[in-house]
Amino acid sequence: MACVPMNAALILVTRQNGLKAARGLFSSAFRVRIIPNIWWALVALGFMPVAFLVTGGIVWLSGIALPDLHLLPASAIIPAFALFFLGAVGEEIGWQGYAYPALAGRHSALTTALTIGVVWALWHVIPFVLMERSATWIIWHGLGIVLMRIIIVWLFVNAGQSLLIAVLFHIMSNSVWGVFPDFAPWYDPRVMTVVLLAAMMAIVTLWGPSTLKQFRFG
């Protein structure tokens, strides 16, 4: 699942512009130098952990009995992050590296993000069904996925169109599930969607829907 977007993108780029362009697209997921400010890397790394912290805090304050959280053994954390990294690269080369530039020339940044976000959310439906998630859970989590794509696009365009920024955000969106194997009861997709919606509305208001880059006070 994680490799299909990348494979499709690399095949299409090879057919359109040759193997050299495909190699360039692949290597762009690892380029650090084009990030104009380390601030954007820190935001990409910290955004979703903070969102999960807020979501878990709200669930805890609601009075629901929750299990204690336990970290993975230290020996398992690095392999888990390596797996998240490979999955993030496999998806973001397709979604953000290929699909976004292809659509952004014809639509606003917000419209493009919404379009990719909807496809990205639908992409996860079958795995969630196989995981025996409820329909309500899938719908709410899917809405959160769409909102996450808007945030990824905002980071991407403000970080010099760095694909690595999208990869870092994607890694951290999965990290809580891997680092805390008993985190599921702390997660309510309805709460997370509201948290992400508030963040998205602030971003669109401050940076504008057309480019998500025109900061009102910059």
N, C-alpha and C positions, 0 to 999 in steps of 0.2 A: 504493500500500500504506500509506504513512504518513498519508495524508489520510482514508482510509476510517473509522478509529475516530472522528476528530473530526467528520466529516460525519454519521455515524450518530448520535453523541451530540447534536449540535446540532439535527438533525431531531427526535429523540425529545423533547428538552427543549422545543423550540418547540411540538410537539403537546401536551405535557403542561402546560406552564406559560407558553407564549407567547414571543414574539420577544425581549422584554426579558430574560427569564431566560436565553435562549440567548446573547444578547450578554454577559450577566454571566459565564456560563461561559467564553466565549471570552476575555474580558478578564482573567479570573482567572489565566491562564497568564503574565501580564506584571506582576502585582502584587508589588511588593517590600515594601511597608510591613507586610504582615501577618506577615512572618517575625519571630518574637520575639527571635531571637538570631543574630548573624552567624555564630556557630559552626556552625549547621546548614547554612548556605550553603557554608562552607568545607569541611565534611565531604562535602556533595553534589558539590562540584567536585573534591575530592581523592581520594575513595574509589576510583574505578575506575582512575585513573592509578597509584595505589599498588598495586592488585591486579594490574594489567598488569605493573608493574615487578617484583613478587614472582614472578609467573608466568614472565616472561622470564628472571629471574635463576635460577630453578630449572631451566628448560630449558637455559640456558647452563652451569650447573654439572653437568648430566648428561653433558656432553662431546660433545653433538651439534655438528657443524660448522654455524655460522650465518653468514649474510651480515652485512655491516656495515649499520647503519641510516642512512638518509638522510632528512632533512627535506624536505617539499615546499618549493618556492620560496616565499619570503616573500609574493610577490604572490598565491599560490594559497591560503595558509592562511586568510585572512579569508573568502574565498568558501566554503571548505570548512566553516568553522564556521557560516557563515550557513545553509548547506544542512543541517547537522546540527541547527541550532536549529529550522528550519522542520519538519524531520522529527520532532523531539522534541515540538514543540507539537502537531503533527497526531496523534501517537499518544497523548500523555499526557492531552489533553482527553478522549479516549474512555476510556482505561484507568483513569486515576487521578481524572479530573475527574467522570466520569459513572458508570462501572461500580463503582468502589470505594464511594462513598456509597450506591449502590443496594443493595449486598450487605452493607455493614458493619453495618447496623441489625439484621440477622438472624444474623450469624455473628461469630466472634471476628476480630480483626485478622489473625491468622496464617492462619486458614482462608480468609478473604477474599483475602489476598495469594496463597496457594497456588492458589486457584481462578483468579484473574486471570492468575497466572504461567503456569499450564498452557496457558490459551488463548493468551496472548502468545507462548509458545514454539511452539505449533502454527501460529500466524500466520506464523512465519518459515520453516516447513518448505519450502514451494514455492520461495521465493527461494533458499534454500540448495541445493535440488536443481538449480535453474537455474544456480547458481554451480559445480555439479559437486563439491560437498562429499560426502565419503563418509558412509555411514549412521552409522558410529561417531562421526565428527566431529559430525554433526547431533544425535545423541542426547546426547552429552556437553555440547555447547554449549547444547542445549535445557534440560538440567538447570541449567546456569549461569544461563540466562535466568529460570527459575523462582525461583532464589535471589536474583537481582537484584531481582525484583519485591518480595520480602519486605523487602529493604533499602530500596527506594523507599518502601514503605508505612511502615516505621519512621521514615524521614526526614520523610515527609509528616505523620504524626500528631504528631510532636514539633516540627515547624516551623509550628504553627498551621494545619495542613491547607493549606499553601502549595503550589499546583500548580506554581509556578515552581521550587520545590525539586526536584520530580520531573523537570521539564524540564531543569534543570541536570545532574542525575545522568545522565539519558538522553543528553544531549549528550556528556558526558565518557566514557560507555561506548562511544561511536562514534569519539571523537576520535583515539585512537591509530591506528586503521586509516586515517584520512584524513591525519594529520600525517606518519606514517611509512608510505609506500606499500609498503615491503618488509618490513613487520613480521610477515607471516603465518608464516614459519618459526619465529619466536620465540614463537608462541602455541600452546600445547597445551591444548585445552578440558578435558582430564582434570585437568590441574594447576590451571587456573583454577577448575573446579568445586570442587576440594578447598579452595582458598583461600577461595572464597565461602562454602562450607559451614561452615568454621571461624568466619568472621565472623558468619554467620547464627546459629549456635549460641550464640555469645557474646551477640549481641543479644537472642535469645529468653530466654536465661538471666537476663540483667541487666534487661531491660525487661518481661518477661512476655508470654506468647502471647496473652492476652486482648485487650490494647489495644496492645501494643508500646510503651507509654508510661509504665508504672509502674516507674520506675527504683528498683532495690532500695536504693540508697544515697543517694537524693535526698530 
